[in-house]
Amino acid sequence: MKPTVAPFPAARLRRTRQNPAIRGLVRQNTLTVDDLIWPVFVRAGTGIEEPVPSMPGVMRRSVDKVVEAAREAAGLGIPAICIFPYTGMEERTEDCAGAWDPDNHANRAIRAIKAEVPGIAVMTDVALDTYNINGHDGYVVDGEIVNDATVEALVKMTLAQAEAGADIIGPSDMMDGRIGAMRAALEAAGHQNVMILSYAAKYASAFYGPFRDAVGASAALTGDKKTYQMDPANSDEALRLVERDLREGADMVMVKPGLPYLDICRRVKDTFGAPTFAYQVSGEYAMIRAAAQNGWIDGDRVMLESLMAFKRAGCDGILTYFAPAAARLLQS
Ligand code: PBG
């Protein structure tokens, strides 16, 4: 049934915008600190906080500093932190064995956070790109990204992260069949309560550029990721991927990038009603920071407006490098 709209002057839609009290009363969506997941970069060493040039305000931190950051995030009420390792070329191999090393930077960080800041949920990244000599999320054989051998490696990586104490596994690799394989392995190993937040609809996007600098993958990457990440022109395929991942055992799903893909967020939420997240990725973050630094936009207001847009599009939460800054603004 179509709602009937009364004609002017019975309907003056400005009436419900007349002051803050009334605007608050009719406000449809809210953004709170509960909606935020903070991605952080962990690297070797101790006492290190190294700025990422293409992401102003973002650091690569040694494990001790990641723990400090987690403590700060928990203090701000941020419910979850997501760990990404930075690896130098010398830490990358063809077999990507570093990915399931219980003592790699990510797993050390997970263990340290769970020991010292138990209240914050820890999410991980599952993909081979940060351990791969060629920067791809999967094994490369004769120039092709091979699916099934990659899934076996991703399962080992998943189990190592669960052993380290991860609460939420975040497969960002886009291989077929990985969610089912990970879920089965987690169940068999007694990790029934470890969740999977699947990067279900992940696009082959140019917005990931600054992230690849942050994790050391830019120099390593040969070619592009178009045979496994989605074509930005597609929308129905996102629904097929989400449907598949939920059926295989994903607890939550993600759309990535964020702001340019809000139509996908809305379709996913309306179709499945599952916990739906968006990743406001590095390039989106860098654009807002850069424009703000130039005085071309009001950085704080654009930050909060962009995060609210995700809520309006149906997302339950957002992975964002703005998490601590946004949490502080929301507090005040
Ligand atoms: C790696 C991964 C990427 C991001 C998250 N996990 C990059 C990629 O797929 O190349 C991007 C995050 C960002 O841009 O902020 N599998």
Residues whose N, C-alpha, C, O or C-beta is under 5 A from the ligand:
A	BS01	PBG	A127 D129 D137 S172 F207 Y208 F211 V281 S282 G283
